[in-house]
Amino acid sequence: MDLELKHAARKVMETSIAENKILTPEMMMSNPSVNRRAWLKTLGISGSAMFSLGALRTEKAQAKGSDAAGGPVYIEKYPTSPLIMEPFKDPLPVPAPLPPLNSGELYNRWSVMPSKAQQDCLGHTHYTWPTALRLPTPLVYDIKMSVGQHSFTSSKVMPMDSAGNRVAPPAGAPVTVDANGLTTLPSSTIYGFNGTFPGPMIYARYGQPTLVRVTNCLADANGLDRGTFGDPECRFLTHLHNGHTAPESDGNPYHLEQGGYLPNATGGAGQWCDNLYLNYPAGGDDREKQSFLWFHDHTHGFTGANVYKGMVGLYPIYDPLKDPGDERLRYRLPGVPKMKSPTSTTIDYDQRIEYDIPLALYDCCFDDGLTPHKDIHGGAGETHPEHWGTTFFKHFPNHGFVGDVFTVNGKAFPVLEVKRRRYRLRFLGASVTRCYELKLMSSRGGPVASKQTGRTGTGLQGQYQLPDGQQSMVFTQIASEGGLLPYPIVRDKFEIWPANRKEVIVDFSKYMDGTPTTKGDVIYLVNTMKMVDGRKPNNTRFAKDDAGNVVADAAFDATYAVPILKIVIGDNPSTPDQSIDPLDYKAKVNGKATLRPGALVMRPLVPLPTNFTGVPVRTFELQRSGIYGGEIEWLINGHAFDHSDPNGTFPQAMTIQNRPELWILRNGGGGWTHPMHMHQEEHRVISRNGVPTGHAKANPRYVDDIGRADVVNLDPSEEVMVYRNFRTFKGKYVSHCHNLAHEDHSMFFSWEIT
């Protein structure tokens, strides 16, 4: 599109804003020699997206929160969840690994066998097959995307208002209260992998591909009330985050899982898609191996709603050479596996590895029957007392979505009993928007309901506080999103933003001062990061004035400490702890004094160029939309992603296979934080705000920038430069903000490996 046309299109747009007019198709067609779609693409948006609501709201209307008819487009109001009266009653659920199908099960279940020639029920093909990389036949897993129910707590709950006062459920609520004003929380309807939340856990390992056939059974609600959120067309699109995966199995909109778009009405043998995960490191380089992935829905426009509704699965991936899941071998990280037989030395990855525990963090809120329902996707401001106590969700594209109940592995306030030994804990940020800062604390007084500490309104988020909590243990971080770090890092606390993963070792045999623990001792995993809405965490370090000076955040709360997991010290282990603290290893630094003495070199990094002369540089600026309306609240480099036309959306980057690039990710400001995720291959952080990674002045919050990652946490107005490569595959991929409300509303761009 030529520059003259682009200026003409922008002029029409700007005129409509200045005159507070709705931009109509007729105004857009003032140049009759160019079709509407071509002109709209000049502005980075498709006609279907532009006119999906009948008209485009102007900036002035958007500022008033109004749609073209003058009413609010969405009502950004959260319910107050009922108070869970018996926190830390339910045991922490730890998912069991899903076993693969044997050959007999394959032939009994499916008429079409997995092969390179057929990737889905419509006859598309795979990019490659394991044999091309000299890999064995894939293990095959069967997962059905199903409607189910989930209980977040077995505790009695007390309906309360935003001031923390006891109230009665509204007329029409499906519960009755007892003489104490308490009731039972109903189960919530979920969409889940095999109908559970979290969904199945697959123990993967490098050198052994897996193929996951996902079948769409969402059309059958099993008699359950679907509620008011989730993709209304029952679609799904599974993304293994951040698998080094060919494009058709990546779960991006260019390769639609046809099973998600053509649901089978019977819910039985529905449409299906085979996702092939090669478990092959980028470039075949062992230094690029990862250790903890997860899979989730990626239906554009409904990713947030579908993930919040339960489409979350876990995918630890082991390395037989260095990290096989057996603490007697290689790096001797905590983990005791079962063997194939009493006399076998082969690990049985179909059974749980003890002392290696995934912890998926997820916040939610429950409908109070009084909060109005209205967003771009549905609702007219009505209330739903019949949904009292079940999960509430609306698309709030301005901020995102935060809940007031924090859960771990799908359970609110769970309890984990541990032996007096080292554990490997794998943290995942599965929340739509919420960021966490985690510490391990002891307390004499224990948890106290937030109202008892004088809090009301958004101060009730988390429901409980730990007023006298004191840090008592430390984390030894061994991995981030990109797998094992080059060396371990001792941390008092760390942050988990959406899609972040961090793996730590915690020694539950002793406190941070060396004092031994005793049976019955209690430690709490505590969130100390307040976040009253999805705009940003409410910490002073995030609040700045126009001159860039840090100022007080009005919602900052220095005493905020929400206990989310109770850890009870149990007996000594029945067998000795054979893991080794990574800090006790002899250094293997090849003569370089780069690590503290005794520290283990875990995953050496691929050396970067000594200088970046000639390396292509691209800049991607994340921006708030001041022009578009409806679904389009966010832009990247001024463009909106068009999910309705996967073949027509232009790529913002045409990369070349095996040619590295530098990408600059810039938060356009306005006071929002953005966790930016790039598909296909992990990146290396070169600098933050011009300060090189590892420099003495580098931000200590991001000390693990030394490793590899697939999410860049961007503070307001922050700029981060990353180094990327594009190995093994060619094709179309995407990048987006992992605040899923932002992703669903166009903070999303496409790029291609050629």
Summary of the structure (lengths in Angstrom):
residues: 754
radius of gyration: 25.5
end to end distance: 22.3
largest distance: 80.8
contacts: 2544
relative contact order: 0.13
helix: 13%
strand: 31%
